[in-house]
Amino acid sequence: MARESGNAPHLWYRAAALLKQVHGPALFLVGLTLLHAATTGSAYAAEGSGIFEDAACTLLDDVLTKDFGATLSAIAGLLAIMASVVGSFKAAWALVFVTVGTFIFPNIVGEMFTLGCGGGGP
């Protein structure tokens, strides 16, 4: 028994060294397997007709032009003011573009695409 307990630290060190050698490729394979399992089912979801139009109309009519769009633009505007105060002017301009984008999104979609929904169609 004393002999086995003396070898136990060596086994732990060997296991740790083996794990150190193979942890990168093993984690890569696990991640690749999870990515493949997650994307296989959703890849077949885009076979129906009118999926883009339905999603754009939902985004146009129900999401950005109502309470969520107003909240998004208000929060982005406040964050733009705070970012400019601390000197991050690139972030402030990006947040200003988000704020303006929520208001002009229906016009942009209406100009670029012919949709049969309320705000985006010509």
Secondary structure, 3 states (H helix, E strand, C coil): CHHHHHHHHHHHHHHHHHHHHHHHHHHHHHHHHHHHHHHHHHHHHHHCCCHHHHHHHHHHHHHCCCHHHHHHHHHHHHHHHHHHHCCCHHHHHHHHHHHHHHHHHHHHHHHHCCCCCCCCCC
